[in-house]
Amino acid sequence: QVQLVETGGGLVQAGGSLRLSCAASGRTLSNYAMGWFRRAPGKEREFVAAISGSGGTLFYANSMKGRFTISRDNAKNTVYLQMNSLKPEDTAVYYCAAGRPERTGAYGSQRSYDYWGQGTQVTVSS
């Protein structure tokens, strides 16, 4: 089992930045690829970004490229999502997830991830 806890959410003005953290416990994080997903009000949960176990391969949803950066520190068992130039449409609950999507190559699919955090709220005001 892997337990994941997201922190760093909050209220920010449009154009601002936030850094989300996802702390893992239970197993060695480097064994898992990590993903960030989000669920906006009234919408389904969607893919944001993912990173391979070693941190050498990154994936982003098109709308986040250039604004969001995913990274990981396996020594700290933590994954980060740096979010810049935030927009009101980025308002959502952000979830981190751990899994082995390398088996299928489907890093953007929720079904590739076995463990999920409870989420952290990000609200961007206009």
C-alpha positions as CSV (number, residue, x, y, z in Angstrom):
1,Q,0.0,0.0,0.0
2,V,1.0,3.5,-0.7
3,Q,-0.5,6.4,1.2
4,L,-0.4,9.8,-0.5
5,V,-1.1,13.2,1.1
6,E,-1.3,16.4,-1.0
7,T,-0.6,19.8,0.4
8,G,0.0,23.3,-0.9
9,G,-3.4,24.2,-2.2
10,G,-5.1,27.5,-1.5
11,L,-6.5,30.7,-2.9
12,V,-4.5,32.7,-5.4
13,Q,-5.1,35.5,-7.8
14,A,-5.0,34.9,-11.5
15,G,-1.4,35.1,-12.8
16,G,-0.1,33.8,-9.5
17,S,1.7,30.6,-8.6
18,L,1.3,27.7,-6.2
19,R,3.4,24.7,-5.5
20,L,1.7,21.5,-4.6
21,S,3.4,18.7,-2.8
22,C,2.5,15.0,-2.5
23,A,4.1,13.1,0.2
24,A,4.1,9.3,0.0
25,S,4.5,6.7,2.7
26,G,4.3,2.9,2.8
27,R,6.5,2.0,-0.1
28,T,9.5,3.3,-2.0
29,L,8.2,6.0,-4.2
30,S,10.8,5.5,-6.9
31,N,9.1,2.2,-7.7
32,Y,6.1,4.1,-9.0
33,A,5.3,6.7,-11.7
34,M,3.4,9.6,-10.2
35,G,0.6,11.6,-11.7
36,W,-1.3,14.7,-11.0
37,F,-5.0,15.0,-11.9
38,R,-7.7,17.5,-11.2
39,R,-11.4,17.8,-10.9
40,A,-13.0,21.1,-11.6
41,P,-16.5,21.9,-10.4
42,G,-19.1,20.1,-12.5
43,K,-16.4,18.3,-14.5
44,E,-14.8,15.0,-14.6
45,R,-11.4,14.4,-13.2
46,E,-8.7,15.1,-15.9
47,F,-5.0,14.4,-16.4
48,V,-2.6,17.2,-15.5
49,A,1.0,15.8,-15.5
50,A,3.0,12.6,-14.8
51,I,6.5,11.7,-14.1
52,S,8.3,8.4,-14.4
53,G,9.7,6.6,-11.4
54,S,13.3,7.8,-12.1
55,G,12.0,11.3,-12.9
56,G,13.6,11.1,-16.4
57,T,10.4,11.2,-18.4
58,L,7.7,13.9,-18.0
59,F,4.2,14.1,-19.5
60,Y,1.8,17.1,-19.5
61,A,-1.7,17.8,-20.7
62,N,-1.6,20.2,-23.5
63,S,-3.3,23.0,-21.6
64,M,-0.7,22.8,-18.8
65,K,2.5,22.8,-20.9
66,G,4.7,25.8,-20.2
67,R,2.8,26.7,-17.1
68,F,3.0,23.6,-14.9
69,T,6.1,21.6,-13.9
70,I,6.1,18.2,-12.3
71,S,9.1,17.0,-10.4
72,R,10.0,14.5,-7.8
73,D,12.5,14.0,-5.0
74,N,12.7,10.2,-4.3
75,A,14.9,10.7,-1.3
76,K,12.1,12.6,0.3
77,N,9.4,10.4,-1.2
78,T,7.7,13.5,-2.5
79,V,6.3,14.7,-5.8
80,Y,5.7,18.3,-6.7
81,L,3.6,20.3,-9.1
82,Q,4.7,23.9,-9.7
83,M,1.9,25.9,-11.2
84,N,2.6,29.3,-12.7
85,S,0.4,31.8,-14.5
86,L,-2.6,30.4,-12.9
87,K,-6.0,31.0,-14.5
88,P,-9.5,30.9,-13.0
89,E,-10.2,27.8,-15.1
90,D,-7.4,26.0,-13.1
91,T,-9.7,26.1,-10.1
92,A,-10.1,22.4,-9.1
93,V,-9.3,19.8,-6.5
94,Y,-5.9,18.4,-7.4
95,Y,-5.0,14.8,-6.7
96,C,-1.8,12.9,-6.9
97,A,-1.6,9.3,-7.8
98,A,0.9,6.5,-7.9
99,G,1.0,3.6,-10.3
100,R,2.8,1.7,-13.0
101,P,1.6,3.2,-16.2
102,E,4.8,2.2,-18.0
103,R,3.2,-1.2,-18.4
104,T,0.8,0.2,-21.0
105,G,2.4,3.6,-21.7
106,A,-0.9,5.3,-20.6
107,Y,0.5,7.8,-18.3
108,G,-2.5,10.1,-18.7
109,S,-5.1,7.4,-17.9
110,Q,-6.5,7.3,-14.4
111,R,-6.8,3.6,-14.7
112,S,-3.0,3.3,-14.8
113,Y,-2.8,4.5,-11.2
114,D,-3.5,2.3,-8.2
115,Y,-3.1,4.7,-5.3
116,W,-4.7,8.2,-4.8
117,G,-4.5,11.0,-2.3
118,Q,-7.5,12.8,-0.9
119,G,-6.9,16.0,-2.9
120,T,-6.1,19.6,-2.2
121,Q,-8.3,22.5,-3.3
122,V,-6.8,25.2,-5.6
123,T,-8.9,28.3,-6.2
124,V,-7.8,30.9,-8.6
125,S,-9.7,34.2,-8.4
126,S,-10.1,36.6,-11.3
